[in-house]
Each structure stands twice: as structure tokens, then as C-alpha cells.
Amino acid sequence: MSRSPIREVAARLGHIDGELVSVQLGWPEEGTLAVRYYPWFEHPRVREANAAGRPWRAEVPDEAHQVLRIHPRGLREIALTAPVDCTELFVAERSARHWPHEPTGQVVINAALPAGALEAACAELLGELAPHALEFVGDALAPAPPLSLRWPASLHACLVRALEQSGTAHLVTSTPAAAEPLVTLGFGDGSYLIAEDFEVELPTFEFRDDWVKVG
């Protein structure tokens, strides 16, 4: 079966009501997660019913379920419960969980950073991830300067932007290399994997009209 980058099929995942049937993971070699499910949300009659605002009920036989195989590439982090709840699957290309895997940069701060400066820089550069950035750094800026701070690339960029925009005296002693793109594959119970990428073997499903009752 051919494989596709998970980014290309992410829209076909989501609320899948799946079951994780096997996990074989290497580090960082290839591994496989096998998830058994049926994409009722792709059934033509379900789509038609949802578009018309009509109620529906799926009665899909067990044999119609197929196995989705997911292969991590360059596995970085594993956090799985036992058993893993595969009701939900989501894919994130931007995540605060990626920051500990980024190269770091160092800044020496020689004066107090004005209140709100870091928050504004994080909002500008990180968007919806800004609150996670502030949680990540905690009270690192609380001690009186001079301070020497070594942060992951994404947060280092925010700190330098805040220092430059506020005119706060500082010295960048090391600039991090660009962070490599990472992908998080998350599950409904909070379990997740982080890798450089994931490849997916997406099976072919059958969609029979008598499996979905509308009205």
C-alpha cells in the first residue's frame, strides 16, 4: 500500500472513533502504529444528512472497519498511555511541545525588561501559542539583571524581539540554528508522538447506503 505524508491526510482524521490495535516503535528508526476504524464521517449519506441538518444513524458492520498504519520518521518523543484512546486523532505542525527539541540561543540582559514587552513579542511571533510561551518561561525574568538566559529558538526569537523593541540593554552571545520542522500526532486521551514527519498507509473503505439510516 502506498504511503502519504500525514499532512496530506490530516483533514481525513479527527473524530474517528478508532482503536489502537498495535504499536511497534523504534528510536529513531521506523515504527508502526496500527489504528482500526471506519470513517463514517466520509460516508456520502452522512455528509448529505449533515448538510441538510437531518438526523442519521450509522450501522456499520465490524468487517467494514480497516487498519490505518502510521509510520513515524525521525521519532523525537513518545508519550503514550495504556491503553491509548483513539477516539480522536489530530496533527499539529506548530506546538509548544516542539520547543524542548529546538536548538537554543543565549542572551545576556543588562537591564529590566519593561512589563508586557515579552507578552507583546510572543503574541506577534507565536500567535495562539503565546500563552504557552509565557507558561514555558515562567519566572525566568523575575531576578534582577544582569541575567543570562538560554532558550529554545522560538522563544529566543521572542525574547530578542522584546529586547530590541523596548530598547533594553542586552547582548546576544549565541544565536540558535533554525528549528527543524516537527509534527505532533496527538490522541484523544492526551497521548502523543513527536517526529520529524509521519507517513500514512490509508486503506480503502466501502460505503454502502444501507449502513446509514437518515431521518
C-alpha positions as CSV (number, residue, x, y, z in Angstrom):
1,M,0.0,0.0,0.0
2,S,1.3,3.5,-0.9
3,R,2.3,5.9,1.8
4,S,1.3,9.6,2.1
5,P,2.8,12.4,4.3
6,I,0.4,12.8,7.2
7,R,0.0,16.5,6.4
8,E,-1.8,15.4,3.2
9,V,-4.4,13.3,5.0
10,A,-4.7,15.2,8.3
11,A,-8.1,16.5,7.2
12,R,-9.4,12.9,6.9
13,L,-8.6,12.2,10.6
14,G,-10.1,13.9,13.6
15,H,-13.0,12.2,15.4
16,I,-12.5,8.7,14.1
17,D,-13.7,6.5,17.0
18,G,-10.7,4.3,16.3
19,E,-9.0,1.5,18.2
20,L,-5.2,1.3,18.5
21,V,-4.5,-2.4,17.8
22,S,-0.7,-2.5,17.8
23,V,2.3,-0.3,18.5
24,Q,5.9,-1.1,17.3
25,L,8.2,1.8,17.7
26,G,12.0,2.1,17.2
27,W,14.2,5.0,18.2
28,P,14.6,6.8,15.9
29,E,14.1,4.0,13.3
30,E,10.9,3.4,11.6
31,G,8.0,2.0,13.7
32,T,4.3,1.5,13.1
33,L,1.0,2.3,14.8
34,A,-2.0,0.4,13.6
35,V,-5.4,2.0,14.2
36,R,-8.6,0.2,13.3
37,Y,-11.6,2.4,12.4
38,Y,-14.3,3.2,9.9
39,P,-14.7,6.8,8.5
40,W,-18.4,7.2,9.0
41,F,-17.9,11.0,8.6
42,E,-16.9,10.4,5.0
43,H,-19.9,8.3,4.1
44,P,-21.9,10.2,1.3
45,R,-25.2,9.7,3.2
46,V,-23.8,11.1,6.4
47,R,-22.5,14.1,4.5
48,E,-25.8,14.7,2.8
49,A,-27.7,14.4,6.1
50,N,-25.3,16.8,7.8
51,A,-25.6,19.3,5.0
52,A,-29.4,19.1,5.2
53,G,-29.5,19.2,9.0
54,R,-31.2,15.8,9.2
55,P,-30.5,13.2,11.9
56,W,-28.8,10.0,10.9
57,R,-27.7,6.7,12.5
58,A,-24.8,4.6,11.3
59,E,-24.9,0.8,11.5
60,V,-21.6,-0.3,10.0
61,P,-20.7,-4.0,10.2
62,D,-17.5,-4.9,12.0
63,E,-15.9,-6.2,8.9
64,A,-16.1,-2.8,7.2
65,H,-13.5,-1.4,9.6
66,Q,-10.0,-1.2,8.2
67,V,-6.5,-0.6,9.6
68,L,-4.7,2.7,9.2
69,R,-1.0,2.3,9.5
70,I,1.1,5.3,10.7
71,H,4.9,5.3,10.4
72,P,7.0,7.9,12.3
73,R,10.1,9.3,10.7
74,G,12.8,10.7,13.0
75,L,10.9,10.0,16.2
76,R,11.7,12.6,18.9
77,E,9.3,11.9,21.8
78,I,6.9,9.3,22.9
79,A,4.1,9.9,25.5
80,L,1.6,7.1,25.3
81,T,-0.9,5.8,27.9
82,A,-2.0,2.2,28.1
83,P,-4.5,1.8,26.5
84,V,-4.4,4.7,24.1
85,D,-7.8,6.3,23.4
86,C,-8.1,6.7,19.6
87,T,-11.5,8.3,19.6
88,E,-9.7,11.5,18.3
89,L,-6.6,11.9,16.2
90,F,-5.0,15.3,15.5
91,V,-2.0,16.5,13.7
92,A,-0.1,19.7,14.8
93,E,2.8,21.3,12.9
94,R,3.1,24.1,15.4
95,S,3.1,23.1,19.1
96,A,4.7,24.2,22.4
97,R,5.7,20.5,22.8
98,H,8.3,21.1,20.0
99,W,10.2,23.8,21.8
100,P,12.3,21.4,24.0
101,H,13.6,19.8,20.8
102,E,14.8,23.1,19.3
103,P,18.4,24.4,19.3
104,T,18.9,27.1,21.9
105,G,20.3,30.6,21.9
106,Q,21.7,32.7,24.8
107,V,21.1,36.3,25.7
108,V,22.6,38.4,28.5
109,I,20.2,41.0,29.7
110,N,21.7,44.1,31.4
111,A,18.5,46.0,32.4
112,A,15.0,45.1,33.4
113,L,12.7,44.3,30.5
114,P,9.6,46.5,30.6
115,A,6.3,44.9,31.7
116,G,4.4,43.5,28.8
117,A,7.3,43.6,26.3
118,L,7.7,39.8,26.2
119,E,4.0,39.2,26.0
120,A,3.7,41.5,23.0
121,A,6.6,39.9,21.2
122,C,5.2,36.4,21.8
123,A,1.8,37.4,20.6
124,E,3.4,38.9,17.4
125,L,5.7,35.9,16.6
126,L,3.8,33.0,18.1
127,G,0.1,33.9,17.8
128,E,-2.1,31.4,19.5
129,L,0.9,29.7,21.1
130,A,1.9,32.9,23.1
131,P,0.2,31.8,26.4
132,H,2.1,28.6,26.3
133,A,5.4,30.5,25.8
134,L,4.7,32.6,28.9
135,E,4.0,29.4,30.8
136,F,7.1,27.8,29.5
137,V,9.5,30.6,30.6
138,G,7.8,31.0,34.0
139,D,9.6,33.4,36.3
140,A,12.9,33.3,34.4
141,L,12.8,37.1,34.1
142,A,12.0,37.7,37.7
143,P,15.6,38.0,39.2
144,A,17.3,41.4,39.0
145,P,19.6,41.9,36.0
146,P,22.1,41.1,34.7
147,L,20.6,37.8,33.6
148,S,21.9,35.1,31.2
149,L,19.1,33.2,29.6
150,R,19.3,30.2,27.2
151,W,16.0,29.5,25.5
152,P,14.8,27.3,22.6
153,A,14.9,29.0,19.2
154,S,11.2,30.0,19.0
155,L,11.3,31.6,22.5
156,H,14.8,33.1,21.9
157,A,13.4,35.0,18.9
158,C,10.6,36.4,21.0
159,L,13.0,37.5,23.8
160,V,15.3,39.2,21.3
161,R,12.4,40.9,19.6
162,A,11.1,42.2,23.0
163,L,14.6,43.5,24.0
164,E,15.1,45.3,20.7
165,Q,11.6,46.8,20.5
166,S,11.9,48.1,24.1
167,G,15.5,49.3,23.8
168,T,16.6,47.2,26.7
169,A,20.4,46.8,27.1
170,H,21.4,43.2,26.1
171,L,24.0,41.1,24.4
172,V,23.1,38.1,22.2
173,T,26.0,35.7,23.0
174,S,24.8,32.8,20.8
175,T,22.1,32.6,18.0
176,P,20.4,29.3,17.6
177,A,20.2,27.5,14.3
178,A,16.8,27.4,12.6
179,A,14.5,24.9,14.3
180,E,13.7,21.8,12.2
181,P,10.1,21.3,11.3
182,L,8.4,18.7,13.6
183,V,5.0,17.2,13.7
184,T,2.9,16.1,16.7
185,L,0.5,13.2,16.3
186,G,-2.0,13.5,19.2
187,F,-4.7,11.2,20.6
188,G,-7.9,11.9,22.5
189,D,-6.6,11.0,25.9
190,G,-3.6,13.4,25.7
191,S,-1.1,10.8,24.4
192,Y,1.1,12.0,21.6
193,L,4.2,11.3,19.5
194,I,6.6,13.9,18.1
195,A,8.6,13.1,15.0
196,E,10.2,14.9,12.0
197,D,7.3,13.5,10.0
198,F,4.8,10.7,9.8
199,E,3.8,8.6,6.7
200,V,0.4,7.0,6.5
201,E,-1.0,4.0,4.7
202,L,-4.7,4.9,4.3
203,P,-6.9,1.9,3.4
204,T,-9.8,1.9,1.0
205,F,-13.2,1.8,2.6
206,E,-16.6,0.6,1.3
207,F,-19.6,3.0,1.7
208,R,-23.0,1.2,1.4
209,D,-26.2,3.2,1.5
210,D,-27.9,0.6,3.8
211,W,-25.3,1.2,6.5
212,V,-26.6,4.7,7.2
213,K,-30.2,5.4,8.2
214,V,-31.3,9.1,7.7
215,G,-34.3,10.6,9.4
